[in-house]
Amino acid sequence: MTVWSISSSMGRLSMDGFGIFDDMNDVPGFEGNQGGFFSGFNEFGAMSAFGSIFIGGVFLIIAGVIVYAIIAGIRTWSLNNAAAVLTLHSTIVAKRTRVSGGAGDSSATTSYYITFELDNGERIELNVGGNDFGMLVENDRGMLTYQGTRFKHFERDVQPQSGTRNNSFYT
């Protein structure tokens, strides 16, 4: 294979036997992929940049939501710890459940809520455990113990049953 060389004031060009210039990087205007106005800007480069920005943005949004949830949980926890433990007379006025999850192969989670009405008319809805939810019914009256948004205990008022006297049935 023969190599032809041409020297000029713009630089030295060499051409191989197939008529193709070997190295045109030193020739002004023939930078090829090494430089120039459109270097690095092709459809794959643009998609790569967009993909990187998009994935980075989604990552930042997800990370922000996670950080917000952690901060909100810590805030609620600390406010509950700082609140006084109160025991007030109240009436159960409503009960409800909230089921979440359960799609596909995941298991469902049930949250239980009871609304208490205090003697002054104020209502408080508290998240309670499943056992407490099952043992309490609407219109039960008693002493509610809670701290902030935490349910502690509910003790029903003891009322004498009809048909009993001195804790024994009539005979």
C-alpha positions in Angstrom: 0.0 0.0 0.0 1.4 3.4 -0.9 0.9 6.5 1.1 0.9 9.8 -0.6 1.7 13.0 1.3 0.9 16.6 0.4 2.4 19.5 2.2 0.8 22.9 2.0 0.6 26.1 4.0 -2.5 24.6 5.8 -0.7 21.5 7.0 0.4 18.2 5.9 -2.1 15.7 4.4 -1.5 12.1 3.9 -3.6 9.8 1.8 -3.5 6.0 1.9 -3.9 3.8 -1.2 -7.7 3.9 -1.1 -7.9 7.7 -1.6 -8.9 8.4 2.0 -7.1 11.1 4.1 -5.6 9.5 7.2 -5.4 12.5 9.5 -7.3 15.7 8.9 -7.4 16.9 12.5 -4.7 19.5 11.9 -6.6 21.0 8.9 -8.8 23.9 9.8 -12.5 23.2 9.1 -11.9 19.4 9.0 -11.9 18.7 12.7 -14.3 15.8 12.3 -15.4 14.2 15.6 -12.6 15.8 17.6 -14.0 19.3 17.7 -16.1 21.9 15.8 -19.5 23.4 16.4 -21.5 20.2 16.4 -19.0 18.0 18.2 -20.6 16.1 21.1 -24.1 17.2 20.0 -25.8 14.3 18.3 -29.1 12.5 18.9 -27.5 10.1 21.4 -25.7 12.8 23.3 -28.9 14.9 23.6 -30.9 11.8 24.8 -28.1 10.9 27.2 -28.1 14.4 28.7 -31.9 14.4 28.9 -32.0 11.0 30.4 -29.4 11.9 33.0 -31.3 15.1 34.0 -34.6 13.3 34.1 -33.3 10.4 36.2 -31.5 12.9 38.5 -34.7 14.9 38.9 -36.8 11.8 39.7 -34.2 10.7 42.3 -34.2 14.2 43.9 -38.0 14.2 44.1 -38.1 10.7 45.7 -35.3 11.6 48.1 -37.2 14.8 49.0 -40.4 12.9 49.8 -38.5 10.4 51.9 -36.7 13.2 53.9 -40.0 15.1 54.3 -41.8 11.9 55.7 -38.9 11.3 58.1 -38.9 14.9 59.4 -42.7 14.9 59.7 -42.6 11.6 61.7 -39.9 12.9 64.0 -41.8 16.1 64.5 -45.1 14.3 65.4 -43.2 11.9 67.7 -41.5 14.8 69.5 -44.7 16.8 69.8 -46.5 13.8 71.3 -43.6 13.3 73.8 -43.8 16.9 74.8 -47.6 16.9 75.3 -49.1 16.3 78.7 -50.9 13.0 79.4 -54.6 13.9 79.8 -57.4 11.8 81.3 -60.8 13.3 80.4 -64.4 12.0 80.5 -65.6 11.3 77.0 -68.1 9.5 74.8 -67.3 7.3 71.8 -69.2 8.9 68.9 -67.7 7.1 65.8 -65.4 4.3 64.7 -63.8 3.8 61.3 -61.1 1.8 59.6 -58.7 2.5 56.7 -57.3 -0.3 54.6 -54.2 0.3 52.6 -52.1 -1.9 50.3 -53.2 -5.4 49.3 -52.7 -5.0 45.5 -51.1 -8.0 43.8 -49.0 -10.1 46.1 -48.7 -7.5 48.9 -50.6 -7.7 52.1 -53.2 -5.2 53.3 -52.8 -3.1 56.4 -55.7 -1.9 58.4 -55.6 1.2 60.6 -58.3 1.7 63.3 -59.7 5.1 64.4 -62.1 6.1 67.1 -63.6 9.6 67.5 -64.1 10.6 71.1 -66.3 13.6 72.2 -65.2 15.3 75.4 -67.6 16.7 77.9 -66.8 20.3 76.6 -68.0 19.2 73.0 -64.5 18.9 71.5 -64.0 15.9 69.3 -60.7 14.0 69.0 -60.0 11.2 66.5 -57.2 8.8 67.7 -55.5 5.9 66.0 -56.1 2.8 68.2 -55.0 -0.8 68.1 -57.2 -3.6 66.8 -57.9 -5.0 70.2 -59.1 -1.7 71.6 -61.1 -1.1 68.5 -62.9 -4.4 68.9 -63.7 -3.9 72.6 -65.1 -0.4 72.3 -68.5 0.5 70.8 -70.2 3.7 69.9 -72.0 5.5 72.8 -69.6 4.0 75.4 -68.8 6.6 78.1 -65.7 6.6 80.2 -62.3 8.1 80.9 -60.1 8.6 77.9 -56.3 8.8 78.5 -54.3 10.2 75.6 -51.0 12.1 74.9 -51.0 14.4 72.0 -52.3 12.2 69.1 -51.4 9.0 70.9 -54.2 6.8 72.4 -53.3 5.4 75.8 -56.4 3.9 77.3 -60.1 4.1 77.6 -61.9 2.9 80.7 -65.7 2.5 80.5 -68.0 3.9 83.2 -69.3 1.0 85.2 -73.1 1.1 85.4 -75.2 -1.3 87.4 -76.9 -3.9 85.3 -80.6 -4.3 85.5 -81.5 -7.5 87.2 -78.6 -7.5 89.6 -78.2 -6.4 93.2 -75.0 -6.4 95.2 -73.2 -8.0 92.3 -75.5 -11.1 92.3 -78.5 -11.9 90.2 -82.0 -11.8 91.6 -83.3 -15.2 92.5 
